[in-house]
Amino acid sequence: MLTGSPPGLSTARAEDYAEPTYENLVKALVRFGAVNVADNDILDNYARLMECKLYKKFYMDDFQWKQFRTALRQSIKQNIASFPTSFRYEAVLQFGRYDFKKKIYNFTEKTEVRNYNMFELKADRAELCDTTQMNLFPGRFNLVLDEPIYFLGIPLPEEAAQTLLKRMDESGNKDHFVYTNFNLRVVYIARFYREKDKKGNRTGRLRQETKGGETRFDVRLDSVDFYEDEKKTRLIYSFRQ
């Protein structure tokens, strides 16, 4: 059953939850100790993503690059406490029919959240600095909840629902889209390893110590915020765990 707060009560602050960019997801891997930046190959790949200009400037000079690695490790150590531990997953839902008996504004069958426990993210390879070099980090990420969630609609009194519908129509949102933030907090990321060939040399991409082919972040749902406008300035409802 959906319970929560009307606008203005116990809403999550957007700045508390990072956008799930490739950079932010990799920073989370580092903060949770899932990858080891003491490994030069991992650090070099991290530098490609986070410090592209410096990577291109110094990488081909072994002596300058050695100094840069030392400086980069120190920077990570100093700033790791600011690396993301929570993410904002954005989705667009859509109002369908209003249930006068239950006083719930239902979402359409295609957009209702039913038995959902995983948020899938795909890295944008266009963000990579130098595609000619091997990239060790994963390209897909799954943010996985321990229990499935259900959001079939939003509880609203008849008068409030009617007023909302009218306001959406007048603002141009005639399809009655609901712009939604799922606010997720990371609780665990299993460590990664690199496979070795017969000679003991490390090869290929990093692989996680979990079953399945994709990277897994274990997360919990802190809250869900529902907005009537794409810029997310007009909150309809907020659910909190």
C-alpha positions in Angstrom: 0.0 0.0 0.0 1.3 3.4 -0.9 1.7 5.8 2.0 3.6 9.0 2.1 3.5 12.8 2.4 1.7 15.5 0.5 3.7 18.4 -1.0 5.9 20.2 1.5 6.3 17.4 4.0 9.4 15.1 4.3 10.5 15.5 0.7 14.0 14.4 -0.3 16.5 17.0 -1.4 17.6 16.4 -5.0 21.2 17.3 -4.1 21.4 14.4 -1.6 21.2 12.0 -4.5 23.8 12.0 -7.3 22.9 11.7 -11.0 24.0 8.2 -12.1 26.6 9.3 -14.6 29.4 7.0 -15.6 31.8 9.1 -13.5 29.7 9.0 -10.4 29.1 5.2 -10.7 32.8 4.6 -11.0 33.5 6.9 -8.0 31.0 4.8 -6.0 33.0 1.7 -6.9 36.1 3.4 -5.5 34.5 4.6 -2.3 33.0 1.2 -1.5 36.4 -0.5 -2.1 35.0 -2.5 -4.9 38.0 -1.6 -7.1 41.6 -1.0 -5.9 43.3 2.1 -7.2 46.6 0.8 -5.9 46.5 -1.2 -9.1 48.1 0.9 -11.8 45.9 -0.3 -14.6 42.8 0.5 -12.6 44.2 3.9 -11.7 45.1 4.7 -15.3 41.5 3.8 -16.4 40.2 6.0 -13.6 42.4 8.8 -14.9 41.0 8.5 -18.4 37.5 9.0 -17.2 38.1 11.7 -14.5 41.1 13.6 -15.8 41.0 13.3 -19.6 43.2 16.4 -20.4 45.9 15.4 -18.0 45.8 11.8 -19.2 46.4 12.9 -22.8 49.1 15.3 -21.7 51.2 13.0 -19.4 50.4 9.4 -20.2 53.0 8.9 -22.8 55.8 10.2 -20.6 56.6 7.5 -18.1 58.3 9.8 -15.6 55.6 12.5 -15.6 52.9 9.8 -15.5 54.5 8.2 -12.4 54.3 11.6 -10.7 50.8 12.0 -11.8 49.7 8.7 -10.4 51.1 9.6 -7.0 49.2 12.9 -7.1 46.0 11.3 -8.3 46.1 8.7 -5.5 46.5 11.5 -3.0 43.6 13.4 -4.5 41.4 10.3 -4.3 42.4 9.8 -0.6 41.5 13.4 0.2 38.2 13.5 -1.7 36.8 10.0 -1.3 34.4 11.1 1.4 32.6 13.2 -1.1 32.2 10.3 -3.7 28.6 9.3 -4.2 26.9 6.8 -1.9 23.3 7.5 -3.2 21.7 8.0 -6.6 18.7 9.5 -8.2 17.0 7.3 -10.8 14.6 9.3 -13.0 11.5 7.9 -14.7 8.4 9.2 -16.4 5.1 7.7 -15.3 1.6 8.6 -16.5 -1.7 9.0 -14.9 -4.5 6.7 -16.2 -7.9 6.6 -14.5 -8.9 7.9 -11.2 -10.3 5.3 -8.7 -13.2 7.1 -6.9 -13.6 4.2 -4.5 -10.0 4.0 -3.3 -9.3 7.7 -3.9 -6.2 6.9 -5.8 -5.1 8.4 -9.1 -3.8 5.2 -10.9 -0.9 5.1 -13.3 -1.4 3.6 -16.7 -0.8 -0.2 -17.0 2.4 0.5 -19.0 3.9 2.8 -16.5 2.8 1.4 -13.1 5.6 0.1 -10.9 4.7 -3.5 -10.1 7.0 -6.0 -8.5 10.1 -3.9 -9.5 13.4 -4.5 -7.7 16.1 -3.5 -10.2 17.1 -0.2 -11.9 19.3 -0.8 -15.0 21.8 1.7 -16.1 24.1 1.6 -19.2 27.3 3.7 -19.3 27.6 6.2 -22.1 30.8 5.2 -23.9 30.9 8.6 -25.5 32.1 9.9 -22.2 35.4 7.9 -22.4 38.5 9.9 -23.0 40.5 7.6 -25.2 38.7 4.7 -26.8 41.9 3.2 -28.2 43.0 2.2 -24.7 41.5 -0.8 -22.8 38.6 0.2 -20.5 38.5 -2.0 -17.4 35.4 -0.6 -15.9 32.0 -2.2 -16.6 29.6 -0.8 -19.1 26.3 -1.7 -17.4 25.2 -1.3 -13.8 22.2 -2.8 -11.9 21.0 -1.1 -8.8 19.2 -3.9 -6.9 16.7 -3.6 -4.1 16.4 -6.4 -1.5 12.6 -6.3 -1.8 10.4 -5.4 -4.8 8.4 -2.2 -4.8 4.9 -1.3 -6.0 3.6 2.1 -7.0 0.3 1.6 -8.8 -0.9 5.2 -8.3 -0.9 8.2 -5.9 -3.5 8.7 -3.2 -5.3 12.0 -3.8 -8.7 13.3 -2.7 -11.2 13.9 -5.5 -11.0 17.6 -5.4 -7.2 17.6 -5.3 -7.0 15.1 -8.2 -9.4 17.2 -10.3 -7.4 20.4 -9.6 -4.2 18.6 -10.5 -5.6 17.4 -13.8 -6.8 20.8 -14.7 -3.4 22.4 -13.8 -1.6 19.8 -15.9 -3.8 20.5 -18.9 -3.4 24.2 -18.6 0.4 23.9 -18.4 0.5 21.8 -21.6 1.0 18.4 -19.9 -2.1 17.0 -21.5 -0.8 13.4 -21.5 -0.6 13.7 -17.7 3.0 12.6 -17.3 4.4 12.3 -13.8 8.1 13.0 -13.5 9.5 10.7 -10.8 12.7 10.5 -8.8 13.5 7.2 -7.1 16.1 8.1 -4.4 18.4 5.1 -3.8 21.1 4.6 -1.2 24.0 2.1 -1.9 24.5 -0.4 1.0 27.0 -2.8 -0.6 29.1 -3.3 -3.7 30.9 -6.7 -4.1 34.6 -6.5 -5.0 36.0 -6.9 -8.5 38.8 -9.0 -9.8 40.7 -9.5 -13.0 41.0 -12.8 -14.7 44.5 -14.2 -15.3 45.9 -16.1 -18.3 47.9 -19.3 -18.0 51.1 -17.3 -17.3 49.4 -15.4 -14.5 49.0 -12.2 -16.3 45.8 -10.2 -15.6 43.6 -10.0 -18.7 40.3 -8.5 -19.7 37.8 -6.3 -17.9 37.1 -6.2 -14.2 34.6 -8.8 -13.1 32.5 -8.7 -9.9 32.4 -11.4 -7.3 28.7 -12.1 -7.9 26.7 -14.3 -10.2 25.5 -12.8 -13.4 27.2 -10.7 -16.1 26.4 -7.2 -14.9 27.7 -5.0 -12.2 25.5 -5.0 -9.1 25.0 -2.3 -6.5 22.9 -3.4 -3.5 20.7 -0.4 -2.7 17.8 0.5 -0.5 14.9 2.9 -1.5 14.9 6.0 0.7 12.1 7.8 -1.0 10.2 8.5 -4.2 9.2 12.0 -5.3 6.4 12.6 -7.9 6.3 15.9 -9.8 3.7 17.3 -12.3 6.3 19.2 -14.4 9.4 18.1 -16.2 11.6 20.6 -14.4 10.4 19.1 -11.1 9.4 22.3 -9.4 5.8 21.2 -8.5 5.7 18.2 -6.2 2.6 16.1 -6.2 3.5 13.5 -3.6 6.5 12.1 -1.7 6.9 8.5 -0.4 9.5 7.8 2.2 10.5 4.5 3.7 
